[in-house]
Amino acid sequence: MTKYVTLKNGKKYAVDFFCTIDKSKANANRDGTTIVEIKSADFCWYCEYKELSVYYRHERTWDDHMGNTPCGYFCIVPFPNGERKRVYMF
């Protein structure tokens, strides 16, 4: 599943999840790991593969239940300019 992210500097990236969570690497803080492909959606040629931790955000408030706040599995993705963004898998 591919998600598109726009950073503060205006550059666009495509984050591709292979949607397999390795539960054998789970611990008290994370639910496992997954391989993520980070590639530039602009004309700049950039592509990188990273193994990132997968976390789960539970539905906690009424806003979450109504769909105003995202819930589910996510990774904190580091980008080449040093910025980090939370990107949900589904």
RAQUI-V59112 format. One record per helix or strand. SS is the DSSP state (H for helix, E for strand). FROM is the first residue (numbers start at 1). LEN is the number of residues. If there is no record, write none. Layout:
((SS & FROM & LEN) (SS & FROM & LEN))
This chain:
((E & 2 & 5) (E & 12 & 6) (E & 22 & 1) (H & 23 & 3) (E & 32 & 9) (E & 47 & 11) (H & 62 & 4) (E & 72 & 7) (E & 84 & 5))
